[in-house]
């Protein structure tokens, strides 16, 4: 599969939408945002931007863009949890210092990193990148067969107790692989929309795919409602999610311009890693204030207010980190070669 050589604006916009969805999802919310589609979007896009390169360059990229940011957010979160405990109890007696070792637990679910639960995504993405680097050179149809096998055995795989979320990563590998295979194909086809005499026909093709996918999504939802078989339910659910992700990519490819909404989505999308790593800490602070003021935090309206406040607060945090600590969030690469003095 050909490598993508430039940043794709509409993928940044989609990432901005998905990361805002994540912030809202982590607050008390209505059932409108209760679907777990935001995470598949990120794994799918990660597959789209995956590049097959030399092993040294690959490892360097994983360390600079995933591992170092993870460690940065992990240590900040640990210090935050100590400070939070001290503020609430006026002592550190009773604080669970061993939380910092949660990363090395053997478990079968994703929420065991107590100091900052959303960081599970970066752990899983690291494992997925390593797994996919191993298999990416085999024929694509074999990769799709591997994905199908994982689909079939989803429940037993997710029940395994593994280190570093290996079981979860096998499942999410499906979306990453589909991003590399199907997502890259969509992006390449979409690029043709803006070139050549067939641009109208290709744009027409996109519309047909969108409408067909929406109809398929609705049909699957109806079938799933009347189905009682767990294996079929899993297959229908994941097919629904894939359909939603594909439609989202195609719909966002139509977004252009530079109005305030587009600029905000682009900003959050280009800084989604920082939002992922920090937003839950900000939300905890606002949730604490809400509880002190009115005694409740589980109200949907309060959750929406916390979502807005957290999203706004992330802006100066992002700007500060990008200016003073860009290396910590994978924004720049340090040149370790000392320049020669003449």
Secondary structure, DSSP 8 states (H G I E B T S, - for coil): -----S--HHHHHHHHHHHHHHHHHTSS--GGG-S--HHHHHHHHHHHT-----HHHHHHHHIIIIIHHHHHHHHHHHHHHHHHHHHHHSS-TT--GGGGGGGG-EESSS---TT-GGGHHHHHHHHHHHHHHHHTTS-HHHHHHHHHHHHHTHHHHHHS-EETTHHHHHHHHHHHHHIIIIIHHHHHHHHGGGSSTTHHHHHHHHHHHHHHHHHHHHHHHHHHHT---HHHHHHHHHHHHHHHHHHHHHHHTT--S-SHHHHHHHHHHHTHHHHHHHHHHHHHHHHHHHHHHHS----HHHHHHHHHHHHHHHHHHHHHHHHH-GGGGTS-----S-----
